[in-house]
Amino acid sequence: MALFPTFLSVVYIVRNQSGQLESILRNAEAHLSSLVSDYELIIVDNASDDDSVGVLKNLTSQAGLPNLQVYALTKEVNTDTASWVGLENSLGDFVAVIDPLTEDIAFLPEMLEKALCGADVVFANNLQKNRQSYAYRTAYATFNSLYKSFNGIHLAKEAPQYRLLSKRVINFILQHPQPAVAYRHLPATAGFTRVNMEYSSKPLAEHTKKLGESIDRGMRLLVSTTQAPMRLVTSLSLFGAAANLVYSLYVVIVGLFKTDVAPGWVSMSLQHSGMFFLTSLVLLVLGEYILHMASLTNEGPTYHVAQEFTSARMTRREKLNIEEVISLPTTNSSTSDRASA
């Protein structure tokens, strides 16, 4: 297969996989070296508490693998934030984000071909999934349904984690106040040319996904990428204020035209409806204020890199020292002079 004439960055997120790291990265290096003319493999270690960092240091030595970029985080972060660490530090014309335990790098050539044909974003959905608990499947389906109703996309099917982005998309996400959060959904909602693909490959690691692992991430994604939940609160507050106002008018009409009204009912009803009306107005104003402040909020750094190191051998740097010498035919002037003499 001919090499694609492009510089490709591939981001791997790893955690506590010291026993598998070398085989995973050697497999990736074998695929990439035969796929593109230039590449870099970016490994983000998500605060492993085993010997993963030590293994990565050995793999970046002179006798190790070429073109590795390693970022070891000080604390564990969610998958989207860890992925953004790699994306933010990538140099390639295209950047692929791959979970080495659940996704297959062998499908990358088909994705890259679509990108080189003009697609800004290429998503790949693996039809074979890890085992999931019943509670996880139920909550996951509910979350994706809500997200589709709010934002118009089904994250699991239309914006999966396995993706290939052009540098133009990454530069666009960088302008967002919270790029680590926007990275998950923005490529599918910002109007870029995108292609969705499907493949089937058995995940490398078998582990059951549990509900507790994803609740916090899902809620954060839901409330940070759409104003719909808070807008629902403000809408209910507005409805409550209007309903109490209508009820107050009803009480006044009853007090004016009914003669058999219980003593104190009118005043007590007006008092209650007035209090609820004011409470609803306060919630409405607070909700709108929170929405406005949230739109202006710019959070501090969501991650911190503890260690950063690269391979001792970088093939693209070695190529910069190659000089092509072209031999030009020369005439032997001394021989010509002797002949003429």
C-alpha positions in Angstrom: 0.0 0.0 0.0 1.3 3.4 -1.0 2.1 5.9 1.8 -0.4 8.8 2.3 1.6 12.0 1.8 0.5 13.6 5.1 1.7 14.2 8.6 -0.6 12.2 11.0 -0.9 12.5 14.8 -2.5 9.7 16.7 -3.6 10.2 20.3 -3.7 7.2 22.7 -5.2 7.5 26.3 -3.7 4.9 28.7 -4.0 4.2 32.4 -2.5 1.3 34.4 -1.6 -0.8 31.3 2.1 -1.2 31.9 1.9 -4.9 31.0 0.4 -4.2 27.5 1.9 -0.9 26.7 4.9 -2.1 24.7 2.9 -4.5 22.5 0.1 -1.8 21.9 2.6 0.9 20.9 4.7 -1.4 18.7 1.5 -2.5 16.9 0.6 1.2 16.4 4.1 2.0 15.2 4.0 -0.8 12.6 0.6 0.4 11.3 1.6 4.1 11.1 5.0 3.6 9.6 3.4 1.9 6.6 0.5 4.2 6.4 1.7 7.8 6.2 4.9 9.6 5.2 5.2 11.3 8.7 3.6 10.6 12.0 3.7 11.1 15.7 2.2 8.9 18.4 1.0 10.9 21.4 0.4 8.9 24.6 -1.5 10.6 27.4 -0.9 8.7 30.7 -4.0 9.4 32.8 -2.3 9.4 36.2 -1.4 5.7 36.2 -0.4 4.2 39.6 1.5 1.3 38.1 4.8 1.3 36.2 3.3 2.8 33.0 5.5 5.9 33.1 8.6 3.9 33.5 7.7 1.7 30.6 7.0 4.8 28.5 10.4 6.3 29.4 12.1 3.1 28.2 10.2 3.1 25.0 11.3 6.7 24.3 15.0 5.9 24.7 17.5 5.6 21.9 16.8 1.9 21.6 13.0 2.4 21.9 10.3 3.5 19.4 10.5 6.6 17.2 8.1 9.5 17.1 6.6 9.1 20.5 5.2 12.1 22.5 4.3 11.3 26.1 2.3 13.4 28.5 1.9 12.0 32.1 -0.9 13.7 34.0 -0.7 14.4 37.8 -4.3 13.4 38.4 -6.9 11.3 36.7 -9.3 13.2 34.5 -12.2 12.2 32.3 -11.6 10.7 28.8 -12.6 13.9 27.0 -10.1 16.0 28.9 -7.3 13.5 28.5 -8.0 13.3 24.8 -7.8 17.1 24.5 -4.3 17.0 26.2 -3.1 15.1 23.1 -5.1 17.1 20.6 -3.8 20.4 22.0 -0.2 19.3 21.7 -0.5 17.6 18.3 1.4 18.9 15.3 -0.1 16.7 12.5 -2.2 17.8 9.6 -4.8 15.3 10.8 -5.2 14.0 14.4 -6.8 10.6 15.2 -8.1 9.8 18.8 -8.1 6.1 19.5 -8.8 4.1 22.6 -6.3 1.2 22.1 -8.3 -1.2 24.2 -11.7 -0.8 22.5 -10.9 0.5 19.0 -8.9 -0.8 16.1 -6.1 1.3 14.5 -6.3 -1.0 11.5 -9.4 0.9 10.4 -7.5 4.1 10.2 -6.6 3.9 6.5 -10.2 4.0 5.5 -10.8 7.0 7.7 -7.7 8.8 6.4 -8.8 8.3 2.9 -12.1 10.0 3.6 -10.3 12.9 5.3 -7.9 13.4 2.3 -10.9 13.5 0.0 -12.2 16.6 1.9 -13.9 15.5 5.1 -13.0 17.7 8.1 -14.2 15.1 10.6 -14.4 11.3 10.2 -16.2 9.3 12.9 -15.9 5.5 13.3 -18.3 3.5 15.4 -17.2 0.0 16.4 -20.3 -2.3 16.3 -18.7 -4.6 18.9 -18.9 -3.2 22.4 -17.6 -4.2 25.8 -20.1 -5.7 28.2 -22.4 -3.2 29.9 -24.6 -3.6 32.9 -28.3 -3.2 32.5 -28.4 0.0 34.5 -25.6 1.4 32.4 -27.4 0.6 29.1 -30.7 2.1 30.4 -29.0 5.3 31.6 -26.9 5.5 28.4 -29.9 5.2 26.2 -31.8 7.8 28.2 -28.8 10.2 28.1 -28.4 9.9 24.4 -32.1 10.5 23.8 -32.1 13.6 25.9 -28.9 14.9 24.3 -30.4 14.3 20.8 -33.6 16.2 21.7 -31.5 19.1 23.1 -28.6 19.3 20.5 -29.9 17.3 17.5 -27.2 14.6 17.5 -26.9 11.1 19.0 -23.5 11.1 20.6 -23.0 7.4 20.6 -23.8 6.9 16.9 -23.1 10.3 15.3 -20.1 11.5 17.4 -18.3 8.4 18.8 -14.9 8.7 20.6 -13.0 7.2 17.6 -12.5 10.2 15.3 -10.1 11.8 12.9 -10.0 15.6 12.8 -8.3 18.0 10.5 -6.1 20.8 12.0 -8.7 23.3 11.0 -11.3 21.7 13.3 -8.8 21.6 16.2 -7.9 25.3 15.7 -11.7 26.1 15.8 -12.2 24.2 19.0 -9.2 26.0 20.6 -11.2 29.3 20.3 -13.9 27.8 22.6 -13.7 28.9 26.3 -13.9 25.2 27.4 -12.2 23.2 24.6 -11.8 20.0 26.6 -15.6 19.9 27.0 -16.5 21.2 23.5 -14.2 18.7 21.8 -16.8 15.9 22.5 -19.7 17.4 20.6 -18.4 20.5 18.6 -17.0 18.6 15.6 -20.4 17.1 14.9 -22.4 20.3 15.5 -20.3 23.1 14.1 -21.1 22.6 10.4 -17.9 20.9 9.4 -17.9 18.4 6.6 -18.1 15.0 8.4 -18.4 11.3 7.5 -19.7 8.6 9.8 -18.4 5.1 9.3 -18.9 1.8 10.9 -16.7 -1.2 11.4 -16.6 -4.4 13.5 -13.6 -5.4 15.6 -13.4 -7.2 18.9 -12.2 -5.0 21.7 -8.7 -5.8 23.0 -9.8 -5.7 26.6 -13.0 -7.1 28.1 -14.4 -5.1 31.0 -18.0 -4.4 32.0 -18.9 -0.7 31.9 -20.8 0.4 35.1 -23.2 3.2 35.6 -21.2 5.0 38.3 -18.2 5.5 36.1 -20.2 7.7 33.6 -22.8 9.6 35.6 -20.6 12.6 36.5 -19.2 12.8 33.0 -22.6 12.6 31.3 -24.2 15.3 33.6 -21.3 17.6 33.0 -21.5 17.1 29.3 -25.2 17.7 29.3 -25.3 20.9 31.3 -22.1 22.4 29.8 -22.9 21.9 26.1 -26.5 23.0 26.1 -28.6 25.5 27.9 -31.7 23.3 27.7 -31.8 22.0 31.3 -31.5 25.5 32.8 -33.9 26.9 30.2 -36.4 24.3 31.3 -36.1 25.6 34.9 -36.7 29.2 33.8 -39.6 28.1 31.6 -41.2 26.3 34.6 -40.6 29.4 36.8 -42.3 31.6 34.1 -45.2 29.1 33.9 -45.5 29.1 37.8 -45.6 32.9 37.9 -48.3 33.1 35.2 -50.3 30.3 36.8 -50.3 32.1 40.2 -51.3 35.4 38.5 -54.3 33.7 36.8 -55.2 32.1 40.1 -55.1 35.5 41.9 -57.5 36.9 39.3 -59.8 33.9 39.8 -59.8 34.5 43.6 -60.7 38.2 43.1 -63.5 37.3 40.7 -64.9 34.7 43.1 -64.7 37.3 46.0 -66.6 39.8 43.9 -69.4 37.7 42.5 -69.9 34.9 45.0 -71.8 35.5 48.2 -71.2 32.1 49.9 -67.4 32.3 50.2 -65.9 31.0 53.4 -64.6 33.9 55.6 -60.9 34.5 55.1 -60.6 32.3 52.0 -60.1 35.2 49.6 -57.4 36.9 51.7 -55.6 33.6 52.4 -55.7 32.5 48.8 -54.4 35.9 47.6 -51.6 35.8 50.1 -50.5 32.3 49.0 -50.8 33.0 45.3 -48.9 36.3 45.7 -46.0 34.6 47.6 -45.7 31.8 45.0 -45.9 34.4 42.2 -43.0 36.4 43.7 -41.0 33.1 44.3 -41.5 32.1 40.7 -40.3 35.5 39.5 -37.2 35.3 41.7 -36.4 31.8 40.4 -36.9 33.1 36.8 -34.5 36.0 37.3 -31.9 33.8 39.1 -32.1 31.2 36.3 -31.5 33.8 33.6 -28.7 35.2 35.6 -27.0 31.8 35.9 -27.4 31.2 32.2 -25.8 34.5 31.4 -22.9 33.9 33.9 -22.4 30.4 32.6 -22.0 31.7 29.0 -19.2 34.1 30.3 -17.5 31.6 32.5 -14.0 30.6 31.5 -12.7 27.9 33.8 -9.1 27.5 34.8 -6.9 24.6 33.6 -8.6 21.2 33.8 -5.4 19.2 33.7 -1.7 19.5 34.6 1.1 17.6 32.9 3.5 16.2 35.5 6.1 14.8 33.0 6.7 15.3 29.3 9.2 13.5 27.2 9.7 12.4 23.6 11.4 9.7 21.6 15.2 10.0 21.2 14.6 9.3 17.5 12.2 11.4 15.4 12.1 10.3 11.8 10.8 13.7 10.5 13.8 15.4 12.0 16.2 12.9 10.5 14.6 13.6 7.1 15.5 17.3 7.5 19.2 16.5 7.3 19.0 14.6 4.0 20.4 16.5 1.1 19.7 15.5 -2.5 22.8 15.9 -4.7 22.2 16.0 -8.4 25.3 15.2 -10.6 25.6 17.4 -13.6 27.6 16.3 -16.7 31.0 18.2 -16.9 33.4 18.6 -19.7 37.0 17.8 -19.4 38.6 21.2 -20.2 42.2 20.0 -20.1 41.5 17.2 -22.6 39.7 19.6 -24.9 42.7 22.0 -24.7 45.1 19.2 -25.6 43.0 18.1 -28.5 42.9 21.6 -29.9 46.6 22.0 -29.6 
